[in-house]
Amino acid sequence: MRKMELAKKLAEMTESMDIARAERNSKVKKIYHQTNPEGWDALKIILNYSEPSLEKRDA
């Protein structure tokens, strides 16, 4: 295959993957903390959860 054919095939594959991802994501229900931020904050307080600091997260 020539480079142009490879590039075209790769573009087609990428486009089909993006379409499949969009279809899959449209069927998935959003997780709780994305749909109700107040409830998520209340749950974090109840569970005594705190976000890790950026320094700890990167380590």
N, CA, C and O atoms as a Tripos MOL2 file, in Angstrom:
@<TRIPOS>MOLECULE
protein
  236   235    59     0     0
PROTEIN
NO_CHARGES

@<TRIPOS>ATOM
      1 N           0.8400   -1.1900    0.0000 N.3       1 MET1
      2 CA          0.0000    0.0000    0.0000 C.3       1 MET1
      3 C           0.8800    1.2470    0.0000 C.2       1 MET1
      4 O           1.9380    1.3000    0.6280 O.2       1 MET1
      5 N           0.4160    2.1970   -0.7000 N.am      2 ARG2
      6 CA          1.1450    3.4510   -0.7000 C.3       2 ARG2
      7 C           0.7550    4.2690    0.5270 C.2       2 ARG2
      8 O          -0.2320    3.9790    1.2040 O.2       2 ARG2
      9 N           1.5420    5.2820    0.7910 N.am      3 LYS3
     10 CA          1.2880    6.1250    1.9640 C.3       3 LYS3
     11 C          -0.0830    6.7800    1.9020 C.2       3 LYS3
     12 O          -0.7700    6.8870    2.9180 O.2       3 LYS3
     13 N          -0.4800    7.2170    0.7180 N.am      4 MET4
     14 CA         -1.7900    7.8660    0.5830 C.3       4 MET4
     15 C          -2.9190    6.8860    0.8840 C.2       4 MET4
     16 O          -3.9000    7.2540    1.5300 O.2       4 MET4
     17 N          -2.7910    5.6550    0.4270 N.am      5 GLU5
     18 CA         -3.8070    4.6360    0.7050 C.3       5 GLU5
     19 C          -3.8580    4.3300    2.1970 C.2       5 GLU5
     20 O          -4.9390    4.1780    2.7660 O.2       5 GLU5
     21 N          -2.6910    4.2410    2.8300 N.am      6 LEU6
     22 CA         -2.6440    3.9900    4.2700 C.3       6 LEU6
     23 C          -3.2880    5.1240    5.0450 C.2       6 LEU6
     24 O          -4.0440    4.8870    5.9870 O.2       6 LEU6
     25 N          -2.9950    6.3480    4.6550 N.am      7 ALA7
     26 CA         -3.5700    7.5050    5.3370 C.3       7 ALA7
     27 C          -5.0920    7.5150    5.2020 C.2       7 ALA7
     28 O          -5.8030    7.8090    6.1620 O.2       7 ALA7
     29 N          -5.5820    7.1940    4.0150 N.am      8 LYS8
     30 CA         -7.0290    7.1680    3.7830 C.3       8 LYS8
     31 C          -7.6880    6.0750    4.6230 C.2       8 LYS8
     32 O          -8.7350    6.3010    5.2290 O.2       8 LYS8
     33 N          -7.0770    4.8940    4.6580 N.am      9 LYS9
     34 CA         -7.6160    3.7840    5.4350 C.3       9 LYS9
     35 C          -7.6270    4.1140    6.9300 C.2       9 LYS9
     36 O          -8.5880    3.8100    7.6370 O.2       9 LYS9
     37 N          -6.5520    4.7360    7.3950 N.am     10 LEU10
     38 CA         -6.4750    5.1280    8.8020 C.3      10 LEU10
     39 C          -7.5530    6.1540    9.1430 C.2      10 LEU10
     40 O          -8.1660    6.0780   10.2080 O.2      10 LEU10
     41 N          -7.7860    7.1020    8.2550 N.am     11 ALA11
     42 CA         -8.8270    8.1070    8.4780 C.3      11 ALA11
     43 C         -10.2040    7.4530    8.5430 C.2      11 ALA11
     44 O         -11.0280    7.8280    9.3770 O.2      11 ALA11
     45 N         -10.4570    6.4930    7.6810 N.am     12 GLU12
     46 CA        -11.7430    5.7820    7.6940 C.3      12 GLU12
     47 C         -11.9180    5.0070    9.0000 C.2      12 GLU12
     48 O         -12.9970    5.0150    9.5910 O.2      12 GLU12
     49 N         -10.8560    4.3420    9.4440 N.am     13 MET13
     50 CA        -10.9310    3.5700   10.6810 C.3      13 MET13
     51 C         -11.1620    4.4920   11.8800 C.2      13 MET13
     52 O         -11.9480    4.1720   12.7710 O.2      13 MET13
     53 N         -10.4830    5.6210   11.8970 N.am     14 THR14
     54 CA        -10.6400    6.5760   12.9960 C.3      14 THR14
     55 C         -12.0610    7.1170   13.0330 C.2      14 THR14
     56 O         -12.6630    7.2400   14.1000 O.2      14 THR14
     57 N         -12.5900    7.4390   11.8580 N.am     15 GLU15
     58 CA        -13.9520    7.9560   11.7970 C.3      15 GLU15
     59 C         -14.9550    6.9160   12.2850 C.2      15 GLU15
     60 O         -15.8740    7.2500   13.0330 O.2      15 GLU15
     61 N         -14.7920    5.6650   11.8750 N.am     16 SER16
     62 CA        -15.7240    4.6290   12.3080 C.3      16 SER16
     63 C         -15.6070    4.3830   13.8120 C.2      16 SER16
     64 O         -16.6060    4.1060   14.4750 O.2      16 SER16
     65 N         -14.4030    4.4810   14.3460 N.am     17 MET17
     66 CA        -14.2240    4.3240   15.7920 C.3      17 MET17
     67 C         -14.8990    5.4700   16.5470 C.2      17 MET17
     68 O         -15.5130    5.2440   17.5890 O.2      17 MET17
     69 N         -14.7920    6.6910   16.0340 N.am     18 ASP18
     70 CA        -15.4320    7.8370   16.6720 C.3      18 ASP18
     71 C         -16.9490    7.7030   16.6500 C.2      18 ASP18
     72 O         -17.6160    8.0270   17.6320 O.2      18 ASP18
     73 N         -17.4950    7.2290   15.5390 N.am     19 ILE19
     74 CA        -18.9470    7.0260   15.4340 C.3      19 ILE19
     75 C         -19.4000    5.9540   16.4210 C.2      19 ILE19
     76 O         -20.4090    6.1220   17.1070 O.2      19 ILE19
     77 N         -18.6630    4.8650   16.4910 N.am     20 ALA20
     78 CA        -19.0140    3.7890   17.4220 C.3      20 ALA20
     79 C         -18.9270    4.2710   18.8650 C.2      20 ALA20
     80 O         -19.7740    3.9200   19.6870 O.2      20 ALA20
     81 N         -17.9220    5.0650   19.1780 N.am     21 ARG21
     82 CA        -17.7750    5.5970   20.5410 C.3      21 ARG21
     83 C         -18.9400    6.5150   20.8820 C.2      21 ARG21
     84 O         -19.4710    6.4500   21.9910 O.2      21 ARG21
     85 N         -19.3420    7.3640   19.9510 N.am     22 ALA22
     86 CA        -20.4620    8.2800   20.1900 C.3      22 ALA22
     87 C         -21.7540    7.5000   20.4100 C.2      22 ALA22
     88 O         -22.5410    7.8420   21.2930 O.2      22 ALA22
     89 N         -21.9770    6.4570   19.6170 N.am     23 GLU23
     90 CA        -23.1810    5.6320   19.7920 C.3      23 GLU23
     91 C         -23.1720    4.9340   21.1490 C.2      23 GLU23
     92 O         -24.1880    4.8970   21.8430 O.2      23 GLU23
     93 N         -22.0240    4.3850   21.5220 N.am     24 ARG24
     94 CA        -21.9130    3.6950   22.8040 C.3      24 ARG24
     95 C         -22.1400    4.6630   23.9630 C.2      24 ARG24
     96 O         -22.8440    4.3390   24.9200 O.2      24 ARG24
     97 N         -21.5480    5.8420   23.8740 N.am     25 ASN25
     98 CA        -21.6950    6.8170   24.9540 C.3      25 ASN25
     99 C         -23.1210    7.3310   25.0710 C.2      25 ASN25
    100 O         -23.5650    7.6560   26.1720 O.2      25 ASN25
    101 N         -23.8420    7.4120   23.9690 N.am     26 SER26
    102 CA        -25.2210    7.8960   24.0310 C.3      26 SER26
    103 C         -26.1360    6.8890   24.7260 C.2      26 SER26
    104 O         -27.1900    7.2670   25.2380 O.2      26 SER26
    105 N         -25.7500    5.6230   24.7490 N.am     27 LYS27
    106 CA        -26.5720    4.5880   25.3680 C.3      27 LYS27
    107 C         -26.2780    4.4050   26.8550 C.2      27 LYS27
    108 O         -27.0660    3.8010   27.5820 O.2      27 LYS27
    109 N         -25.1520    4.9260   27.2950 N.am     28 VAL28
    110 CA        -24.7250    4.7060   28.6790 C.3      28 VAL28
    111 C         -25.3560    5.7670   29.5780 C.2      28 VAL28
    112 O         -25.3690    6.9510   29.2410 O.2      28 VAL28
    113 N         -25.8730    5.3370   30.7100 N.am     29 LYS29
    114 CA        -26.4240    6.2820   31.6740 C.3      29 LYS29
    115 C         -25.2620    6.9770   32.3750 C.2      29 LYS29
    116 O         -24.2240    6.3750   32.6500 O.2      29 LYS29
    117 N         -25.4660    8.2540   32.6510 N.am     30 LYS30
    118 CA        -24.4240    8.9970   33.3480 C.3      30 LYS30
    119 C         -24.3190    8.4960   34.7820 C.2      30 LYS30
    120 O         -25.3110    8.0980   35.3930 O.2      30 LYS30
    121 N         -23.1050    8.5240   35.2990 N.am     31 ILE31
    122 CA        -22.9410    8.0710   36.6770 C.3      31 ILE31
    123 C         -23.4510    9.1410   37.6390 C.2      31 ILE31
    124 O         -23.5740   10.3100   37.2750 O.2      31 ILE31
    125 N         -23.7390    8.7380   38.8370 N.am     32 TYR32
    126 CA        -24.4650    9.5610   39.7890 C.3      32 TYR32
    127 C         -23.8370   10.9230   40.0200 C.2      32 TYR32
    128 O         -24.5360   11.9350   39.9920 O.2      32 TYR32
    129 N         -22.5450   10.9670   40.2440 N.am     33 HIS33
    130 CA        -21.9410   12.2500   40.6040 C.3      33 HIS33
    131 C         -21.9060   13.2280   39.4340 C.2      33 HIS33
    132 O         -21.6630   14.4170   39.6440 O.2      33 HIS33
    133 N         -22.1430   12.7640   38.2130 N.am     34 GLN34
    134 CA        -22.2170   13.6830   37.0860 C.3      34 GLN34
    135 C         -23.6110   14.2870   36.9520 C.2      34 GLN34
    136 O         -23.7580   15.3740   36.3930 O.2      34 GLN34
    137 N         -24.6200   13.6110   37.4480 N.am     35 THR35
    138 CA        -25.9830   14.0900   37.2690 C.3      35 THR35
    139 C         -26.5040   14.8300   38.5000 C.2      35 THR35
    140 O         -27.4640   15.5930   38.3930 O.2      35 THR35
    141 N         -25.8960   14.6210   39.6540 N.am     36 ASN36
    142 CA        -26.3750   15.2490   40.8770 C.3      36 ASN36
    143 C         -25.1770   15.6770   41.7310 C.2      36 ASN36
    144 O         -24.8020   14.9610   42.6590 O.2      36 ASN36
    145 N         -24.5750   16.8290   41.4350 N.am     37 PRO37
    146 CA        -23.3740   17.2250   42.1740 C.3      37 PRO37
    147 C         -23.6260   17.4650   43.6610 C.2      37 PRO37
    148 O         -22.7400   17.2180   44.4780 O.2      37 PRO37
    149 N         -24.8150   17.9410   44.0270 N.am     38 GLU38
    150 CA        -25.1020   18.1620   45.4460 C.3      38 GLU38
    151 C         -25.1430   16.8270   46.1980 C.2      38 GLU38
    152 O         -24.6180   16.7110   47.3060 O.2      38 GLU38
    153 N         -25.7660   15.8360   45.5870 N.am     39 GLY39
    154 CA        -25.8170   14.5150   46.2100 C.3      39 GLY39
    155 C         -24.4410   13.8900   46.3100 C.2      39 GLY39
    156 O         -24.1320   13.2200   47.2960 O.2      39 GLY39
    157 N         -23.6130   14.1010   45.3030 N.am     40 TRP40
    158 CA        -22.2470   13.5750   45.3170 C.3      40 TRP40
    159 C         -21.4470   14.2200   46.4400 C.2      40 TRP40
    160 O         -20.6960   13.5380   47.1370 O.2      40 TRP40
    161 N         -21.6040   15.5340   46.6210 N.am     41 ASP41
    162 CA        -20.9000   16.2300   47.7060 C.3      41 ASP41
    163 C         -21.3700   15.7130   49.0630 C.2      41 ASP41
    164 O         -20.5570   15.5220   49.9680 O.2      41 ASP41
    165 N         -22.6720   15.4870   49.2120 N.am     42 ALA42
    166 CA        -23.1980   14.9610   50.4740 C.3      42 ALA42
    167 C         -22.6430   13.5660   50.7490 C.2      42 ALA42
    168 O         -22.2990   13.2420   51.8850 O.2      42 ALA42
    169 N         -22.5570   12.7420   49.7020 N.am     43 LEU43
    170 CA        -22.0160   11.3930   49.8700 C.3      43 LEU43
    171 C         -20.5470   11.4400   50.2850 C.2      43 LEU43
    172 O         -20.1190   10.6550   51.1320 O.2      43 LEU43
    173 N         -19.7740   12.3510   49.6980 N.am     44 LYS44
    174 CA        -18.3610   12.4750   50.0680 C.3      44 LYS44
    175 C         -18.2240   12.8790   51.5320 C.2      44 LYS44
    176 O         -17.3220   12.4050   52.2230 O.2      44 LYS44
    177 N         -19.1130   13.7520   52.0110 N.am     45 ILE45
    178 CA        -19.0590   14.1730   53.4160 C.3      45 ILE45
    179 C         -19.3830   12.9880   54.3210 C.2      45 ILE45
    180 O         -18.7010   12.7580   55.3200 O.2      45 ILE45
    181 N         -20.4240   12.2380   53.9680 N.am     46 ILE46
    182 CA        -20.8320   11.0850   54.7790 C.3      46 ILE46
    183 C         -19.7120   10.0490   54.8530 C.2      46 ILE46
    184 O         -19.4530    9.4830   55.9150 O.2      46 ILE46
    185 N         -19.0490    9.8040   53.7220 N.am     47 LEU47
    186 CA        -17.9870    8.8010   53.6680 C.3      47 LEU47
    187 C         -16.6300    9.3420   54.1140 C.2      47 LEU47
    188 O         -15.6430    8.6080   54.1400 O.2      47 LEU47
    189 N         -16.5860   10.6320   54.4640 N.am     48 ASN48
    190 CA        -15.3480   11.2780   54.8720 C.3      48 ASN48
    191 C         -14.2900   11.1560   53.7750 C.2      48 ASN48
    192 O         -13.1260   10.8650   54.0520 O.2      48 ASN48
    193 N         -14.7070   11.3820   52.5340 N.am     49 TYR49
    194 CA        -13.8310   11.2640   51.3740 C.3      49 TYR49
    195 C         -13.2620   12.6230   51.0270 C.2      49 TYR49
    196 O         -13.9690   13.6290   51.0730 O.2      49 TYR49
    197 N         -11.9910   12.6540   50.6820 N.am     50 SER50
    198 CA        -11.4010   13.8970   50.2020 C.3      50 SER50
    199 C         -10.6050   13.5960   48.9430 C.2      50 SER50
    200 O         -10.0010   12.5330   48.8060 O.2      50 SER50
    201 N         -10.6200   14.5560   48.0280 N.am     51 GLU51
    202 CA         -9.8810   14.3980   46.7810 C.3      51 GLU51
    203 C          -8.3900   14.3970   47.0820 C.2      51 GLU51
    204 O          -7.9230   15.2150   47.8740 O.2      51 GLU51
    205 N          -7.6280   13.4850   46.4590 N.am     52 PRO52
    206 CA         -6.1760   13.5240   46.6640 C.3      52 PRO52
    207 C          -5.6010   14.7840   46.0340 C.2      52 PRO52
    208 O          -6.0860   15.2610   45.0070 O.2      52 PRO52
    209 N          -4.5730   15.3080   46.6590 N.am     53 SER53
    210 CA         -3.9530   16.5190   46.1280 C.3      53 SER53
    211 C          -3.2760   16.2020   44.7950 C.2      53 SER53
    212 O          -2.9860   15.0420   44.5020 O.2      53 SER53
    213 N          -3.0300   17.2190   44.0050 N.am     54 LEU54
    214 CA         -2.4020   17.0180   42.7070 C.3      54 LEU54
    215 C          -1.0090   16.4040   42.8440 C.2      54 LEU54
    216 O          -0.5880   15.6040   42.0080 O.2      54 LEU54
    217 N          -0.3020   16.7860   43.9040 N.am     55 GLU55
    218 CA          1.0540   16.2320   44.0950 C.3      55 GLU55
    219 C           0.9830   14.7260   44.3500 C.2      55 GLU55
    220 O           1.7900   13.9710   43.8080 O.2      55 GLU55
    221 N           0.0400   14.2870   45.1580 N.am     56 LYS56
    222 CA         -0.0850   12.8530   45.4490 C.3      56 LYS56
    223 C          -0.6030   12.0920   44.2330 C.2      56 LYS56
    224 O          -0.2050   10.9510   43.9960 O.2      56 LYS56
    225 N          -1.4910   12.7200   43.4640 N.am     57 ARG57
    226 CA         -2.0930   12.0650   42.3180 C.3      57 ARG57
    227 C          -1.0400   11.8200   41.2210 C.2      57 ARG57
    228 O          -1.0790   10.7880   40.5510 O.2      57 ARG57
    229 N          -0.1130   12.7490   41.0370 N.am     58 ASP58
    230 CA          0.8960   12.6180   40.0010 C.3      58 ASP58
    231 C           2.0280   11.6770   40.3910 C.2      58 ASP58
    232 O           2.7370   11.1620   39.5270 O.2      58 ASP58
    233 N           2.1970   11.4570   41.6700 N.am     59 ALA59
    234 CA          3.3200   10.6360   42.1460 C.3      59 ALA59
    235 C           3.1590    9.1850   41.8280 C.2      59 ALA59
    236 O           4.0250    8.3790   42.1670 O.2      59 ALA59
@<TRIPOS>BOND
     1     1     2 1
     2     2     3 1
     3     3     4 2
     4     3     5 am
     5     5     6 1
     6     6     7 1
     7     7     8 2
     8     7     9 am
     9     9    10 1
    10    10    11 1
    11    11    12 2
    12    11    13 am
    13    13    14 1
    14    14    15 1
    15    15    16 2
    16    15    17 am
    17    17    18 1
    18    18    19 1
    19    19    20 2
    20    19    21 am
    21    21    22 1
    22    22    23 1
    23    23    24 2
    24    23    25 am
    25    25    26 1
    26    26    27 1
    27    27    28 2
    28    27    29 am
    29    29    30 1
    30    30    31 1
    31    31    32 2
    32    31    33 am
    33    33    34 1
    34    34    35 1
    35    35    36 2
    36    35    37 am
    37    37    38 1
    38    38    39 1
    39    39    40 2
    40    39    41 am
    41    41    42 1
    42    42    43 1
    43    43    44 2
    44    43    45 am
    45    45    46 1
    46    46    47 1
    47    47    48 2
    48    47    49 am
    49    49    50 1
    50    50    51 1
    51    51    52 2
    52    51    53 am
    53    53    54 1
    54    54    55 1
    55    55    56 2
    56    55    57 am
    57    57    58 1
    58    58    59 1
    59    59    60 2
    60    59    61 am
    61    61    62 1
    62    62    63 1
    63    63    64 2
    64    63    65 am
    65    65    66 1
    66    66    67 1
    67    67    68 2
    68    67    69 am
    69    69    70 1
    70    70    71 1
    71    71    72 2
    72    71    73 am
    73    73    74 1
    74    74    75 1
    75    75    76 2
    76    75    77 am
    77    77    78 1
    78    78    79 1
    79    79    80 2
    80    79    81 am
    81    81    82 1
    82    82    83 1
    83    83    84 2
    84    83    85 am
    85    85    86 1
    86    86    87 1
    87    87    88 2
    88    87    89 am
    89    89    90 1
    90    90    91 1
    91    91    92 2
    92    91    93 am
    93    93    94 1
    94    94    95 1
    95    95    96 2
    96    95    97 am
    97    97    98 1
    98    98    99 1
    99    99   100 2
   100    99   101 am
   101   101   102 1
   102   102   103 1
   103   103   104 2
   104   103   105 am
   105   105   106 1
   106   106   107 1
   107   107   108 2
   108   107   109 am
   109   109   110 1
   110   110   111 1
   111   111   112 2
   112   111   113 am
   113   113   114 1
   114   114   115 1
   115   115   116 2
   116   115   117 am
   117   117   118 1
   118   118   119 1
   119   119   120 2
   120   119   121 am
   121   121   122 1
   122   122   123 1
   123   123   124 2
   124   123   125 am
   125   125   126 1
   126   126   127 1
   127   127   128 2
   128   127   129 am
   129   129   130 1
   130   130   131 1
   131   131   132 2
   132   131   133 am
   133   133   134 1
   134   134   135 1
   135   135   136 2
   136   135   137 am
   137   137   138 1
   138   138   139 1
   139   139   140 2
   140   139   141 am
   141   141   142 1
   142   142   143 1
   143   143   144 2
   144   143   145 am
   145   145   146 1
   146   146   147 1
   147   147   148 2
   148   147   149 am
   149   149   150 1
   150   150   151 1
   151   151   152 2
   152   151   153 am
   153   153   154 1
   154   154   155 1
   155   155   156 2
   156   155   157 am
   157   157   158 1
   158   158   159 1
   159   159   160 2
   160   159   161 am
   161   161   162 1
   162   162   163 1
   163   163   164 2
   164   163   165 am
   165   165   166 1
   166   166   167 1
   167   167   168 2
   168   167   169 am
   169   169   170 1
   170   170   171 1
   171   171   172 2
   172   171   173 am
   173   173   174 1
   174   174   175 1
   175   175   176 2
   176   175   177 am
   177   177   178 1
   178   178   179 1
   179   179   180 2
   180   179   181 am
   181   181   182 1
   182   182   183 1
   183   183   184 2
   184   183   185 am
   185   185   186 1
   186   186   187 1
   187   187   188 2
   188   187   189 am
   189   189   190 1
   190   190   191 1
   191   191   192 2
   192   191   193 am
   193   193   194 1
   194   194   195 1
   195   195   196 2
   196   195   197 am
   197   197   198 1
   198   198   199 1
   199   199   200 2
   200   199   201 am
   201   201   202 1
   202   202   203 1
   203   203   204 2
   204   203   205 am
   205   205   206 1
   206   206   207 1
   207   207   208 2
   208   207   209 am
   209   209   210 1
   210   210   211 1
   211   211   212 2
   212   211   213 am
   213   213   214 1
   214   214   215 1
   215   215   216 2
   216   215   217 am
   217   217   218 1
   218   218   219 1
   219   219   220 2
   220   219   221 am
   221   221   222 1
   222   222   223 1
   223   223   224 2
   224   223   225 am
   225   225   226 1
   226   226   227 1
   227   227   228 2
   228   227   229 am
   229   229   230 1
   230   230   231 1
   231   231   232 2
   232   231   233 am
   233   233   234 1
   234   234   235 1
   235   235   236 2
@<TRIPOS>SUBSTRUCTURE
     1 MET1         2 RESIDUE 1 A MET
     2 ARG2         6 RESIDUE 1 A ARG
     3 LYS3        10 RESIDUE 1 A LYS
     4 MET4        14 RESIDUE 1 A MET
     5 GLU5        18 RESIDUE 1 A GLU
     6 LEU6        22 RESIDUE 1 A LEU
     7 ALA7        26 RESIDUE 1 A ALA
     8 LYS8        30 RESIDUE 1 A LYS
     9 LYS9        34 RESIDUE 1 A LYS
    10 LEU10       38 RESIDUE 1 A LEU
    11 ALA11       42 RESIDUE 1 A ALA
    12 GLU12       46 RESIDUE 1 A GLU
    13 MET13       50 RESIDUE 1 A MET
    14 THR14       54 RESIDUE 1 A THR
    15 GLU15       58 RESIDUE 1 A GLU
    16 SER16       62 RESIDUE 1 A SER
    17 MET17       66 RESIDUE 1 A MET
    18 ASP18       70 RESIDUE 1 A ASP
    19 ILE19       74 RESIDUE 1 A ILE
    20 ALA20       78 RESIDUE 1 A ALA
    21 ARG21       82 RESIDUE 1 A ARG
    22 ALA22       86 RESIDUE 1 A ALA
    23 GLU23       90 RESIDUE 1 A GLU
    24 ARG24       94 RESIDUE 1 A ARG
    25 ASN25       98 RESIDUE 1 A ASN
    26 SER26      102 RESIDUE 1 A SER
    27 LYS27      106 RESIDUE 1 A LYS
    28 VAL28      110 RESIDUE 1 A VAL
    29 LYS29      114 RESIDUE 1 A LYS
    30 LYS30      118 RESIDUE 1 A LYS
    31 ILE31      122 RESIDUE 1 A ILE
    32 TYR32      126 RESIDUE 1 A TYR
    33 HIS33      130 RESIDUE 1 A HIS
    34 GLN34      134 RESIDUE 1 A GLN
    35 THR35      138 RESIDUE 1 A THR
    36 ASN36      142 RESIDUE 1 A ASN
    37 PRO37      146 RESIDUE 1 A PRO
    38 GLU38      150 RESIDUE 1 A GLU
    39 GLY39      154 RESIDUE 1 A GLY
    40 TRP40      158 RESIDUE 1 A TRP
    41 ASP41      162 RESIDUE 1 A ASP
    42 ALA42      166 RESIDUE 1 A ALA
    43 LEU43      170 RESIDUE 1 A LEU
    44 LYS44      174 RESIDUE 1 A LYS
    45 ILE45      178 RESIDUE 1 A ILE
    46 ILE46      182 RESIDUE 1 A ILE
    47 LEU47      186 RESIDUE 1 A LEU
    48 ASN48      190 RESIDUE 1 A ASN
    49 TYR49      194 RESIDUE 1 A TYR
    50 SER50      198 RESIDUE 1 A SER
    51 GLU51      202 RESIDUE 1 A GLU
    52 PRO52      206 RESIDUE 1 A PRO
    53 SER53      210 RESIDUE 1 A SER
    54 LEU54      214 RESIDUE 1 A LEU
    55 GLU55      218 RESIDUE 1 A GLU
    56 LYS56      222 RESIDUE 1 A LYS
    57 ARG57      226 RESIDUE 1 A ARG
    58 ASP58      230 RESIDUE 1 A ASP
    59 ALA59      234 RESIDUE 1 A ALA
